[in-house]
Amino acid sequence: MTPINLFMLAALGASLPVTLLAQCRPPASSHEARLLAFYEAPIAFSMAVAPERLAPGAVRLGGEAIPVPSPDPALQHPEYCYANTRNNTKLAPVFGRPRVAVGLPDGFAIEASYLPDVRVRDAEASVVSGALSRTQRLPFTRGLVTSMFRVDGTTGRVRGAITCPRSSLQITDVNVPCYGSEPSRDTFTPNSLGAEGALGVDAWASRVGVYVGGGVRWLRPRFQAGFTDGFGNLDRTTVSVNLVRGAAFTGITWRVRGPFTLSAQLYAVPADVTTTRVAAQLALP
């Protein structure tokens, strides 16, 4: 091949859009890892009501809402995977989902939740969760105290403009991040397994249940960028971390009238965040 042809081939290659498929695995102490863990907490499929032993075949339908707090501003600045950028962490103010629980023999119960592609402000979420639990009355407490052991899992995806929201776009300097005219379409994939235990006490003629508990979570969050710059180059960089977190929670359930209950919970992951959740539940006849 002649030098002229080589030059033309190199010039053609330089002018074609490219796709960047870099993989980044930051340490557990990095801003990237801690930010991903921060946003795993509101999505965790923790118990939402006071422990209750369901009869086989009994069904409980409900829903919950969890405010999405704001992280430490320092965590919004990546350390390892991107430089000189600031992640958009206010995609949506609240995360909500439906829940269903079905009683099984011997105090066991299964729970499930499915959130299809739902858009809330700047976030589009699709999340599925499931859990298996066993509840029993402690006999030496005259039936006033109920214990629960529970395992759960969650996976899904949340899409939105995280690395390059519209407010960060610019077309003046190719050496500055977010050079382009269209916001990024990034994907956060929450993946977690959890095991937790709780003790609940009935009060006020069994119309109020108060509980406290804790557990451990194995987190495998994943993040993938999706930004096309002004030259048509697509950034598909992935960020992967594996983490273990302890959690503690306390809550109250009010059996308002008949089969209808309301609950509130304080949920804390000491290493990352403390948040709240409110839930409503209806027992089907």
SESEVEX-786238 format. One record per residue (C-alpha): residue number from 1; residue in one letter; chain; x, z, y. Coordinates in nm, 2 decimals, always signed. Layout:
REM SESEVEX-786238
{balo: NUM | kemar: A | vexke: A | xx: X | zz: Z | yy: Y}
...
REM end
This chain:
REM SESEVEX-786238
{balo: 1 | kemar: M | vexke: A | xx: +0.00 | zz: +0.00 | yy: +0.00}
{balo: 2 | kemar: T | vexke: A | xx: +0.14 | zz: -0.10 | yy: +0.34}
{balo: 3 | kemar: P | vexke: A | xx: +0.21 | zz: +0.16 | yy: +0.61}
{balo: 4 | kemar: I | vexke: A | xx: -0.07 | zz: +0.01 | yy: +0.82}
{balo: 5 | kemar: N | vexke: A | xx: -0.32 | zz: +0.06 | yy: +0.54}
{balo: 6 | kemar: L | vexke: A | xx: -0.20 | zz: +0.42 | yy: +0.49}
{balo: 7 | kemar: F | vexke: A | xx: -0.25 | zz: +0.49 | yy: +0.86}
{balo: 8 | kemar: M | vexke: A | xx: -0.60 | zz: +0.34 | yy: +0.85}
{balo: 9 | kemar: L | vexke: A | xx: -0.69 | zz: +0.54 | yy: +0.55}
{balo: 10 | kemar: A | vexke: A | xx: -0.57 | zz: +0.87 | yy: +0.70}
{balo: 11 | kemar: A | vexke: A | xx: -0.75 | zz: +0.80 | yy: +1.03}
{balo: 12 | kemar: L | vexke: A | xx: -1.08 | zz: +0.73 | yy: +0.83}
{balo: 13 | kemar: G | vexke: A | xx: -1.04 | zz: +1.05 | yy: +0.64}
{balo: 14 | kemar: A | vexke: A | xx: -0.99 | zz: +1.25 | yy: +0.95}
{balo: 15 | kemar: S | vexke: A | xx: -1.30 | zz: +1.11 | yy: +1.11}
{balo: 16 | kemar: L | vexke: A | xx: -1.53 | zz: +1.20 | yy: +0.81}
{balo: 17 | kemar: P | vexke: A | xx: -1.72 | zz: +1.53 | yy: +0.80}
{balo: 18 | kemar: V | vexke: A | xx: -1.59 | zz: +1.78 | yy: +0.56}
{balo: 19 | kemar: T | vexke: A | xx: -1.74 | zz: +2.08 | yy: +0.38}
{balo: 20 | kemar: L | vexke: A | xx: -1.55 | zz: +2.41 | yy: +0.38}
{balo: 21 | kemar: L | vexke: A | xx: -1.60 | zz: +2.60 | yy: +0.06}
{balo: 22 | kemar: A | vexke: A | xx: -1.37 | zz: +2.90 | yy: +0.12}
{balo: 23 | kemar: Q | vexke: A | xx: -1.43 | zz: +3.23 | yy: -0.07}
{balo: 24 | kemar: C | vexke: A | xx: -1.36 | zz: +3.56 | yy: +0.10}
{balo: 25 | kemar: R | vexke: A | xx: -1.34 | zz: +3.90 | yy: -0.08}
{balo: 26 | kemar: P | vexke: A | xx: -1.28 | zz: +4.16 | yy: +0.18}
{balo: 27 | kemar: P | vexke: A | xx: -1.19 | zz: +4.52 | yy: +0.09}
{balo: 28 | kemar: A | vexke: A | xx: -1.46 | zz: +4.79 | yy: +0.06}
{balo: 29 | kemar: S | vexke: A | xx: -1.35 | zz: +4.95 | yy: +0.38}
{balo: 30 | kemar: S | vexke: A | xx: -1.38 | zz: +4.63 | yy: +0.59}
{balo: 31 | kemar: H | vexke: A | xx: -1.65 | zz: +4.56 | yy: +0.85}
{balo: 32 | kemar: E | vexke: A | xx: -1.78 | zz: +4.28 | yy: +0.63}
{balo: 33 | kemar: A | vexke: A | xx: -1.83 | zz: +4.50 | yy: +0.33}
{balo: 34 | kemar: R | vexke: A | xx: -1.98 | zz: +4.78 | yy: +0.52}
{balo: 35 | kemar: L | vexke: A | xx: -2.22 | zz: +4.55 | yy: +0.71}
{balo: 36 | kemar: L | vexke: A | xx: -2.35 | zz: +4.40 | yy: +0.38}
{balo: 37 | kemar: A | vexke: A | xx: -2.40 | zz: +4.75 | yy: +0.24}
{balo: 38 | kemar: F | vexke: A | xx: -2.58 | zz: +4.86 | yy: +0.55}
{balo: 39 | kemar: Y | vexke: A | xx: -2.84 | zz: +4.59 | yy: +0.50}
{balo: 40 | kemar: E | vexke: A | xx: -2.88 | zz: +4.66 | yy: +0.13}
{balo: 41 | kemar: A | vexke: A | xx: -3.03 | zz: +5.01 | yy: +0.21}
{balo: 42 | kemar: P | vexke: A | xx: -3.36 | zz: +4.89 | yy: +0.37}
{balo: 43 | kemar: I | vexke: A | xx: -3.41 | zz: +4.65 | yy: +0.08}
{balo: 44 | kemar: A | vexke: A | xx: -3.34 | zz: +4.91 | yy: -0.20}
{balo: 45 | kemar: F | vexke: A | xx: -3.63 | zz: +4.94 | yy: -0.44}
{balo: 46 | kemar: S | vexke: A | xx: -3.64 | zz: +5.32 | yy: -0.42}
{balo: 47 | kemar: M | vexke: A | xx: -3.94 | zz: +5.53 | yy: -0.52}
{balo: 48 | kemar: A | vexke: A | xx: -4.19 | zz: +5.52 | yy: -0.23}
{balo: 49 | kemar: V | vexke: A | xx: -4.44 | zz: +5.80 | yy: -0.32}
{balo: 50 | kemar: A | vexke: A | xx: -4.43 | zz: +6.15 | yy: -0.47}
{balo: 51 | kemar: P | vexke: A | xx: -4.37 | zz: +6.16 | yy: -0.85}
{balo: 52 | kemar: E | vexke: A | xx: -4.70 | zz: +6.11 | yy: -1.03}
{balo: 53 | kemar: R | vexke: A | xx: -4.77 | zz: +6.08 | yy: -1.41}
{balo: 54 | kemar: L | vexke: A | xx: -4.98 | zz: +5.77 | yy: -1.46}
{balo: 55 | kemar: A | vexke: A | xx: -5.22 | zz: +5.74 | yy: -1.75}
{balo: 56 | kemar: P | vexke: A | xx: -5.15 | zz: +5.44 | yy: -1.98}
{balo: 57 | kemar: G | vexke: A | xx: -5.31 | zz: +5.14 | yy: -1.82}
{balo: 58 | kemar: A | vexke: A | xx: -5.35 | zz: +5.30 | yy: -1.48}
{balo: 59 | kemar: V | vexke: A | xx: -5.27 | zz: +5.07 | yy: -1.19}
{balo: 60 | kemar: R | vexke: A | xx: -5.15 | zz: +5.15 | yy: -0.84}
{balo: 61 | kemar: L | vexke: A | xx: -5.14 | zz: +4.88 | yy: -0.57}
{balo: 62 | kemar: G | vexke: A | xx: -4.97 | zz: +4.93 | yy: -0.24}
{balo: 63 | kemar: G | vexke: A | xx: -4.72 | zz: +4.82 | yy: +0.02}
{balo: 64 | kemar: E | vexke: A | xx: -4.44 | zz: +4.96 | yy: +0.22}
{balo: 65 | kemar: A | vexke: A | xx: -4.27 | zz: +4.90 | yy: +0.55}
{balo: 66 | kemar: I | vexke: A | xx: -3.90 | zz: +4.99 | yy: +0.64}
{balo: 67 | kemar: P | vexke: A | xx: -3.77 | zz: +4.97 | yy: +0.99}
{balo: 68 | kemar: V | vexke: A | xx: -3.44 | zz: +4.78 | yy: +1.00}
{balo: 69 | kemar: P | vexke: A | xx: -3.19 | zz: +4.99 | yy: +1.21}
{balo: 70 | kemar: S | vexke: A | xx: -2.91 | zz: +4.85 | yy: +1.42}
{balo: 71 | kemar: P | vexke: A | xx: -2.55 | zz: +4.89 | yy: +1.27}
{balo: 72 | kemar: D | vexke: A | xx: -2.25 | zz: +5.02 | yy: +1.46}
{balo: 73 | kemar: P | vexke: A | xx: -2.15 | zz: +4.75 | yy: +1.71}
{balo: 74 | kemar: A | vexke: A | xx: -1.80 | zz: +4.75 | yy: +1.56}
{balo: 75 | kemar: L | vexke: A | xx: -1.94 | zz: +4.63 | yy: +1.22}
{balo: 76 | kemar: Q | vexke: A | xx: -2.07 | zz: +4.31 | yy: +1.38}
{balo: 77 | kemar: H | vexke: A | xx: -1.71 | zz: +4.19 | yy: +1.44}
{balo: 78 | kemar: P | vexke: A | xx: -1.56 | zz: +4.06 | yy: +1.11}
{balo: 79 | kemar: E | vexke: A | xx: -1.21 | zz: +4.16 | yy: +1.02}
{balo: 80 | kemar: Y | vexke: A | xx: -1.11 | zz: +3.94 | yy: +0.72}
{balo: 81 | kemar: C | vexke: A | xx: -1.35 | zz: +3.65 | yy: +0.67}
{balo: 82 | kemar: Y | vexke: A | xx: -1.40 | zz: +3.52 | yy: +1.03}
{balo: 83 | kemar: A | vexke: A | xx: -1.20 | zz: +3.57 | yy: +1.35}
{balo: 84 | kemar: N | vexke: A | xx: -1.33 | zz: +3.62 | yy: +1.70}
{balo: 85 | kemar: T | vexke: A | xx: -1.69 | zz: +3.60 | yy: +1.61}
{balo: 86 | kemar: R | vexke: A | xx: -1.99 | zz: +3.84 | yy: +1.64}
{balo: 87 | kemar: N | vexke: A | xx: -2.26 | zz: +3.84 | yy: +1.37}
{balo: 88 | kemar: N | vexke: A | xx: -2.62 | zz: +3.84 | yy: +1.47}
{balo: 89 | kemar: T | vexke: A | xx: -2.77 | zz: +4.15 | yy: +1.31}
{balo: 90 | kemar: K | vexke: A | xx: -3.12 | zz: +4.15 | yy: +1.47}
{balo: 91 | kemar: L | vexke: A | xx: -3.30 | zz: +3.89 | yy: +1.26}
{balo: 92 | kemar: A | vexke: A | xx: -3.61 | zz: +4.11 | yy: +1.21}
{balo: 93 | kemar: P | vexke: A | xx: -3.72 | zz: +4.46 | yy: +1.32}
{balo: 94 | kemar: V | vexke: A | xx: -3.89 | zz: +4.56 | yy: +0.99}
{balo: 95 | kemar: F | vexke: A | xx: -3.88 | zz: +4.48 | yy: +0.62}
{balo: 96 | kemar: G | vexke: A | xx: -4.20 | zz: +4.50 | yy: +0.42}
{balo: 97 | kemar: R | vexke: A | xx: -4.32 | zz: +4.42 | yy: +0.07}
{balo: 98 | kemar: P | vexke: A | xx: -4.61 | zz: +4.47 | yy: -0.17}
{balo: 99 | kemar: R | vexke: A | xx: -4.57 | zz: +4.70 | yy: -0.47}
{balo: 100 | kemar: V | vexke: A | xx: -4.76 | zz: +4.75 | yy: -0.80}
{balo: 101 | kemar: A | vexke: A | xx: -4.72 | zz: +5.02 | yy: -1.06}
{balo: 102 | kemar: V | vexke: A | xx: -4.87 | zz: +5.03 | yy: -1.42}
{balo: 103 | kemar: G | vexke: A | xx: -4.88 | zz: +5.34 | yy: -1.64}
{balo: 104 | kemar: L | vexke: A | xx: -4.74 | zz: +5.32 | yy: -1.99}
{balo: 105 | kemar: P | vexke: A | xx: -4.76 | zz: +5.57 | yy: -2.28}
{balo: 106 | kemar: D | vexke: A | xx: -4.55 | zz: +5.89 | yy: -2.29}
{balo: 107 | kemar: G | vexke: A | xx: -4.52 | zz: +5.92 | yy: -1.91}
{balo: 108 | kemar: F | vexke: A | xx: -4.34 | zz: +5.59 | yy: -1.86}
{balo: 109 | kemar: A | vexke: A | xx: -4.44 | zz: +5.34 | yy: -1.59}
{balo: 110 | kemar: I | vexke: A | xx: -4.33 | zz: +5.00 | yy: -1.47}
{balo: 111 | kemar: E | vexke: A | xx: -4.31 | zz: +4.89 | yy: -1.10}
{balo: 112 | kemar: A | vexke: A | xx: -4.27 | zz: +4.55 | yy: -0.95}
{balo: 113 | kemar: S | vexke: A | xx: -4.26 | zz: +4.38 | yy: -0.62}
{balo: 114 | kemar: Y | vexke: A | xx: -4.24 | zz: +4.01 | yy: -0.52}
{balo: 115 | kemar: L | vexke: A | xx: -4.20 | zz: +3.88 | yy: -0.16}
{balo: 116 | kemar: P | vexke: A | xx: -4.22 | zz: +3.50 | yy: -0.15}
{balo: 117 | kemar: D | vexke: A | xx: -4.06 | zz: +3.30 | yy: +0.13}
{balo: 118 | kemar: V | vexke: A | xx: -4.20 | zz: +3.49 | yy: +0.43}
{balo: 119 | kemar: R | vexke: A | xx: -4.07 | zz: +3.45 | yy: +0.78}
{balo: 120 | kemar: V | vexke: A | xx: -4.06 | zz: +3.75 | yy: +1.02}
{balo: 121 | kemar: R | vexke: A | xx: -3.92 | zz: +3.65 | yy: +1.36}
{balo: 122 | kemar: D | vexke: A | xx: -3.58 | zz: +3.50 | yy: +1.28}
{balo: 123 | kemar: A | vexke: A | xx: -3.55 | zz: +3.59 | yy: +0.91}
{balo: 124 | kemar: E | vexke: A | xx: -3.69 | zz: +3.42 | yy: +0.61}
{balo: 125 | kemar: A | vexke: A | xx: -3.69 | zz: +3.65 | yy: +0.30}
{balo: 126 | kemar: S | vexke: A | xx: -3.77 | zz: +3.61 | yy: -0.07}
{balo: 127 | kemar: V | vexke: A | xx: -3.70 | zz: +3.92 | yy: -0.27}
{balo: 128 | kemar: V | vexke: A | xx: -3.80 | zz: +4.04 | yy: -0.62}
{balo: 129 | kemar: S | vexke: A | xx: -3.77 | zz: +4.39 | yy: -0.75}
{balo: 130 | kemar: G | vexke: A | xx: -3.85 | zz: +4.59 | yy: -1.07}
{balo: 131 | kemar: A | vexke: A | xx: -3.83 | zz: +4.94 | yy: -1.20}
{balo: 132 | kemar: L | vexke: A | xx: -3.89 | zz: +5.16 | yy: -1.50}
{balo: 133 | kemar: S | vexke: A | xx: -3.96 | zz: +5.53 | yy: -1.47}
{balo: 134 | kemar: R | vexke: A | xx: -4.06 | zz: +5.83 | yy: -1.67}
{balo: 135 | kemar: T | vexke: A | xx: -4.25 | zz: +6.12 | yy: -1.52}
{balo: 136 | kemar: Q | vexke: A | xx: -4.33 | zz: +6.46 | yy: -1.67}
{balo: 137 | kemar: R | vexke: A | xx: -4.47 | zz: +6.80 | yy: -1.56}
{balo: 138 | kemar: L | vexke: A | xx: -4.22 | zz: +7.08 | yy: -1.60}
{balo: 139 | kemar: P | vexke: A | xx: -4.40 | zz: +7.34 | yy: -1.82}
{balo: 140 | kemar: F | vexke: A | xx: -4.21 | zz: +7.64 | yy: -1.70}
{balo: 141 | kemar: T | vexke: A | xx: -4.34 | zz: +7.58 | yy: -1.34}
{balo: 142 | kemar: R | vexke: A | xx: -4.71 | zz: +7.61 | yy: -1.45}
{balo: 143 | kemar: G | vexke: A | xx: -4.75 | zz: +7.24 | yy: -1.39}
{balo: 144 | kemar: L | vexke: A | xx: -4.67 | zz: +7.26 | yy: -1.02}
{balo: 145 | kemar: V | vexke: A | xx: -4.34 | zz: +7.07 | yy: -1.04}
{balo: 146 | kemar: T | vexke: A | xx: -4.31 | zz: +6.71 | yy: -1.16}
{balo: 147 | kemar: S | vexke: A | xx: -3.98 | zz: +6.54 | yy: -1.24}
{balo: 148 | kemar: M | vexke: A | xx: -3.91 | zz: +6.16 | yy: -1.24}
{balo: 149 | kemar: F | vexke: A | xx: -3.61 | zz: +5.96 | yy: -1.36}
{balo: 150 | kemar: R | vexke: A | xx: -3.61 | zz: +5.60 | yy: -1.26}
{balo: 151 | kemar: V | vexke: A | xx: -3.40 | zz: +5.28 | yy: -1.28}
{balo: 152 | kemar: D | vexke: A | xx: -3.45 | zz: +4.98 | yy: -1.06}
{balo: 153 | kemar: G | vexke: A | xx: -3.31 | zz: +4.64 | yy: -0.97}
{balo: 154 | kemar: T | vexke: A | xx: -3.34 | zz: +4.40 | yy: -0.68}
{balo: 155 | kemar: T | vexke: A | xx: -3.23 | zz: +4.04 | yy: -0.61}
{balo: 156 | kemar: G | vexke: A | xx: -3.33 | zz: +3.77 | yy: -0.37}
{balo: 157 | kemar: R | vexke: A | xx: -3.22 | zz: +3.60 | yy: -0.04}
{balo: 158 | kemar: V | vexke: A | xx: -3.26 | zz: +3.64 | yy: +0.33}
{balo: 159 | kemar: R | vexke: A | xx: -3.19 | zz: +3.34 | yy: +0.55}
{balo: 160 | kemar: G | vexke: A | xx: -3.13 | zz: +3.32 | yy: +0.92}
{balo: 161 | kemar: A | vexke: A | xx: -2.88 | zz: +3.24 | yy: +1.19}
{balo: 162 | kemar: I | vexke: A | xx: -2.62 | zz: +3.52 | yy: +1.14}
{balo: 163 | kemar: T | vexke: A | xx: -2.28 | zz: +3.37 | yy: +1.21}
{balo: 164 | kemar: C | vexke: A | xx: -2.38 | zz: +3.13 | yy: +1.48}
{balo: 165 | kemar: P | vexke: A | xx: -2.72 | zz: +3.21 | yy: +1.64}
{balo: 166 | kemar: R | vexke: A | xx: -2.85 | zz: +2.99 | yy: +1.92}
{balo: 167 | kemar: S | vexke: A | xx: -2.72 | zz: +3.23 | yy: +2.18}
{balo: 168 | kemar: S | vexke: A | xx: -2.36 | zz: +3.19 | yy: +2.05}
{balo: 169 | kemar: L | vexke: A | xx: -2.36 | zz: +2.81 | yy: +2.04}
{balo: 170 | kemar: Q | vexke: A | xx: -2.12 | zz: +2.62 | yy: +2.27}
{balo: 171 | kemar: I | vexke: A | xx: -2.00 | zz: +2.26 | yy: +2.31}
{balo: 172 | kemar: T | vexke: A | xx: -1.71 | zz: +2.32 | yy: +2.56}
{balo: 173 | kemar: D | vexke: A | xx: -1.42 | zz: +2.43 | yy: +2.34}
{balo: 174 | kemar: V | vexke: A | xx: -1.35 | zz: +2.31 | yy: +1.99}
{balo: 175 | kemar: N | vexke: A | xx: -1.12 | zz: +2.61 | yy: +1.94}
{balo: 176 | kemar: V | vexke: A | xx: -1.39 | zz: +2.87 | yy: +2.00}
{balo: 177 | kemar: P | vexke: A | xx: -1.63 | zz: +2.96 | yy: +1.72}
{balo: 178 | kemar: C | vexke: A | xx: -1.98 | zz: +2.82 | yy: +1.70}
{balo: 179 | kemar: Y | vexke: A | xx: -1.89 | zz: +2.48 | yy: +1.85}
{balo: 180 | kemar: G | vexke: A | xx: -2.21 | zz: +2.28 | yy: +1.79}
{balo: 181 | kemar: S | vexke: A | xx: -2.57 | zz: +2.24 | yy: +1.89}
{balo: 182 | kemar: E | vexke: A | xx: -2.76 | zz: +2.37 | yy: +1.59}
{balo: 183 | kemar: P | vexke: A | xx: -2.78 | zz: +2.74 | yy: +1.48}
{balo: 184 | kemar: S | vexke: A | xx: -2.63 | zz: +2.83 | yy: +1.15}
{balo: 185 | kemar: R | vexke: A | xx: -2.85 | zz: +2.86 | yy: +0.84}
{balo: 186 | kemar: D | vexke: A | xx: -2.68 | zz: +3.15 | yy: +0.66}
{balo: 187 | kemar: T | vexke: A | xx: -2.79 | zz: +3.32 | yy: +0.34}
{balo: 188 | kemar: F | vexke: A | xx: -2.76 | zz: +3.69 | yy: +0.26}
{balo: 189 | kemar: T | vexke: A | xx: -2.82 | zz: +3.77 | yy: -0.11}
{balo: 190 | kemar: P | vexke: A | xx: -2.90 | zz: +4.14 | yy: -0.18}
{balo: 191 | kemar: N | vexke: A | xx: -2.82 | zz: +4.24 | yy: -0.54}
{balo: 192 | kemar: S | vexke: A | xx: -2.84 | zz: +4.60 | yy: -0.66}
{balo: 193 | kemar: L | vexke: A | xx: -2.90 | zz: +4.82 | yy: -0.95}
{balo: 194 | kemar: G | vexke: A | xx: -3.00 | zz: +5.18 | yy: -0.90}
{balo: 195 | kemar: A | vexke: A | xx: -3.07 | zz: +5.51 | yy: -1.10}
{balo: 196 | kemar: E | vexke: A | xx: -3.23 | zz: +5.80 | yy: -0.93}
{balo: 197 | kemar: G | vexke: A | xx: -3.41 | zz: +6.13 | yy: -1.01}
{balo: 198 | kemar: A | vexke: A | xx: -3.66 | zz: +6.34 | yy: -0.81}
{balo: 199 | kemar: L | vexke: A | xx: -3.85 | zz: +6.66 | yy: -0.82}
{balo: 200 | kemar: G | vexke: A | xx: -4.20 | zz: +6.68 | yy: -0.66}
{balo: 201 | kemar: V | vexke: A | xx: -4.43 | zz: +6.98 | yy: -0.58}
{balo: 202 | kemar: D | vexke: A | xx: -4.80 | zz: +6.97 | yy: -0.53}
{balo: 203 | kemar: A | vexke: A | xx: -4.96 | zz: +7.17 | yy: -0.25}
{balo: 204 | kemar: W | vexke: A | xx: -5.28 | zz: +7.21 | yy: -0.06}
{balo: 205 | kemar: A | vexke: A | xx: -5.50 | zz: +7.18 | yy: -0.37}
{balo: 206 | kemar: S | vexke: A | xx: -5.29 | zz: +6.89 | yy: -0.50}
{balo: 207 | kemar: R | vexke: A | xx: -5.38 | zz: +6.68 | yy: -0.19}
{balo: 208 | kemar: V | vexke: A | xx: -5.02 | zz: +6.68 | yy: -0.07}
{balo: 209 | kemar: G | vexke: A | xx: -4.71 | zz: +6.61 | yy: -0.27}
{balo: 210 | kemar: V | vexke: A | xx: -4.36 | zz: +6.69 | yy: -0.14}
{balo: 211 | kemar: Y | vexke: A | xx: -4.05 | zz: +6.56 | yy: -0.32}
{balo: 212 | kemar: V | vexke: A | xx: -3.67 | zz: +6.54 | yy: -0.29}
{balo: 213 | kemar: G | vexke: A | xx: -3.42 | zz: +6.33 | yy: -0.49}
{balo: 214 | kemar: G | vexke: A | xx: -3.11 | zz: +6.13 | yy: -0.51}
{balo: 215 | kemar: G | vexke: A | xx: -2.92 | zz: +5.87 | yy: -0.71}
{balo: 216 | kemar: V | vexke: A | xx: -2.65 | zz: +5.61 | yy: -0.72}
{balo: 217 | kemar: R | vexke: A | xx: -2.65 | zz: +5.24 | yy: -0.65}
{balo: 218 | kemar: W | vexke: A | xx: -2.43 | zz: +4.95 | yy: -0.77}
{balo: 219 | kemar: L | vexke: A | xx: -2.43 | zz: +4.69 | yy: -0.50}
{balo: 220 | kemar: R | vexke: A | xx: -2.33 | zz: +4.32 | yy: -0.54}
{balo: 221 | kemar: P | vexke: A | xx: -2.43 | zz: +4.17 | yy: -0.21}
{balo: 222 | kemar: R | vexke: A | xx: -2.33 | zz: +3.81 | yy: -0.13}
{balo: 223 | kemar: F | vexke: A | xx: -2.32 | zz: +3.61 | yy: +0.19}
{balo: 224 | kemar: Q | vexke: A | xx: -2.28 | zz: +3.24 | yy: +0.25}
{balo: 225 | kemar: A | vexke: A | xx: -2.24 | zz: +3.07 | yy: +0.58}
{balo: 226 | kemar: G | vexke: A | xx: -2.42 | zz: +2.75 | yy: +0.66}
{balo: 227 | kemar: F | vexke: A | xx: -2.30 | zz: +2.62 | yy: +1.00}
{balo: 228 | kemar: T | vexke: A | xx: -2.25 | zz: +2.25 | yy: +1.08}
{balo: 229 | kemar: D | vexke: A | xx: -2.02 | zz: +2.21 | yy: +1.38}
{balo: 230 | kemar: G | vexke: A | xx: -2.02 | zz: +1.94 | yy: +1.65}
{balo: 231 | kemar: F | vexke: A | xx: -1.81 | zz: +1.70 | yy: +1.43}
{balo: 232 | kemar: G | vexke: A | xx: -2.05 | zz: +1.73 | yy: +1.13}
{balo: 233 | kemar: N | vexke: A | xx: -1.82 | zz: +1.96 | yy: +0.93}
{balo: 234 | kemar: L | vexke: A | xx: -2.02 | zz: +2.21 | yy: +0.72}
{balo: 235 | kemar: D | vexke: A | xx: -1.89 | zz: +2.57 | yy: +0.68}
{balo: 236 | kemar: R | vexke: A | xx: -2.01 | zz: +2.71 | yy: +0.34}
{balo: 237 | kemar: T | vexke: A | xx: -1.77 | zz: +3.01 | yy: +0.33}
{balo: 238 | kemar: T | vexke: A | xx: -1.89 | zz: +3.29 | yy: +0.09}
{balo: 239 | kemar: V | vexke: A | xx: -1.83 | zz: +3.66 | yy: +0.13}
{balo: 240 | kemar: S | vexke: A | xx: -1.85 | zz: +3.87 | yy: -0.19}
{balo: 241 | kemar: V | vexke: A | xx: -1.81 | zz: +4.25 | yy: -0.23}
{balo: 242 | kemar: N | vexke: A | xx: -1.88 | zz: +4.50 | yy: -0.51}
{balo: 243 | kemar: L | vexke: A | xx: -1.97 | zz: +4.85 | yy: -0.41}
{balo: 244 | kemar: V | vexke: A | xx: -2.10 | zz: +5.18 | yy: -0.54}
{balo: 245 | kemar: R | vexke: A | xx: -2.31 | zz: +5.40 | yy: -0.31}
{balo: 246 | kemar: G | vexke: A | xx: -2.48 | zz: +5.74 | yy: -0.34}
{balo: 247 | kemar: A | vexke: A | xx: -2.82 | zz: +5.80 | yy: -0.19}
{balo: 248 | kemar: A | vexke: A | xx: -3.05 | zz: +6.09 | yy: -0.11}
{balo: 249 | kemar: F | vexke: A | xx: -3.41 | zz: +6.10 | yy: +0.00}
{balo: 250 | kemar: T | vexke: A | xx: -3.71 | zz: +6.33 | yy: +0.07}
{balo: 251 | kemar: G | vexke: A | xx: -4.07 | zz: +6.25 | yy: +0.14}
{balo: 252 | kemar: I | vexke: A | xx: -4.43 | zz: +6.35 | yy: +0.15}
{balo: 253 | kemar: T | vexke: A | xx: -4.74 | zz: +6.19 | yy: +0.00}
{balo: 254 | kemar: W | vexke: A | xx: -5.09 | zz: +6.26 | yy: +0.14}
{balo: 255 | kemar: R | vexke: A | xx: -5.39 | zz: +6.19 | yy: -0.09}
{balo: 256 | kemar: V | vexke: A | xx: -5.62 | zz: +6.10 | yy: +0.20}
{balo: 257 | kemar: R | vexke: A | xx: -5.94 | zz: +6.04 | yy: +0.02}
{balo: 258 | kemar: G | vexke: A | xx: -6.03 | zz: +5.94 | yy: -0.33}
{balo: 259 | kemar: P | vexke: A | xx: -5.79 | zz: +5.68 | yy: -0.46}
{balo: 260 | kemar: F | vexke: A | xx: -5.61 | zz: +5.62 | yy: -0.13}
{balo: 261 | kemar: T | vexke: A | xx: -5.27 | zz: +5.78 | yy: -0.04}
{balo: 262 | kemar: L | vexke: A | xx: -5.02 | zz: +5.75 | yy: +0.25}
{balo: 263 | kemar: S | vexke: A | xx: -4.65 | zz: +5.84 | yy: +0.22}
{balo: 264 | kemar: A | vexke: A | xx: -4.35 | zz: +5.87 | yy: +0.44}
{balo: 265 | kemar: Q | vexke: A | xx: -3.99 | zz: +5.90 | yy: +0.33}
{balo: 266 | kemar: L | vexke: A | xx: -3.65 | zz: +5.96 | yy: +0.48}
{balo: 267 | kemar: Y | vexke: A | xx: -3.38 | zz: +5.76 | yy: +0.29}
{balo: 268 | kemar: A | vexke: A | xx: -3.01 | zz: +5.82 | yy: +0.35}
{balo: 269 | kemar: V | vexke: A | xx: -2.70 | zz: +5.64 | yy: +0.22}
{balo: 270 | kemar: P | vexke: A | xx: -2.43 | zz: +5.87 | yy: +0.37}
{balo: 271 | kemar: A | vexke: A | xx: -2.17 | zz: +5.60 | yy: +0.37}
{balo: 272 | kemar: D | vexke: A | xx: -2.38 | zz: +5.35 | yy: +0.56}
{balo: 273 | kemar: V | vexke: A | xx: -2.72 | zz: +5.43 | yy: +0.71}
{balo: 274 | kemar: T | vexke: A | xx: -3.02 | zz: +5.66 | yy: +0.73}
{balo: 275 | kemar: T | vexke: A | xx: -3.36 | zz: +5.49 | yy: +0.75}
{balo: 276 | kemar: T | vexke: A | xx: -3.73 | zz: +5.56 | yy: +0.69}
{balo: 277 | kemar: R | vexke: A | xx: -4.01 | zz: +5.40 | yy: +0.50}
{balo: 278 | kemar: V | vexke: A | xx: -4.39 | zz: +5.43 | yy: +0.51}
{balo: 279 | kemar: A | vexke: A | xx: -4.62 | zz: +5.33 | yy: +0.23}
{balo: 280 | kemar: A | vexke: A | xx: -4.98 | zz: +5.31 | yy: +0.14}
{balo: 281 | kemar: Q | vexke: A | xx: -5.12 | zz: +5.31 | yy: -0.22}
{balo: 282 | kemar: L | vexke: A | xx: -5.46 | zz: +5.25 | yy: -0.38}
{balo: 283 | kemar: A | vexke: A | xx: -5.55 | zz: +5.36 | yy: -0.73}
{balo: 284 | kemar: L | vexke: A | xx: -5.76 | zz: +5.10 | yy: -0.91}
{balo: 285 | kemar: P | vexke: A | xx: -6.06 | zz: +5.23 | yy: -1.11}
REM end
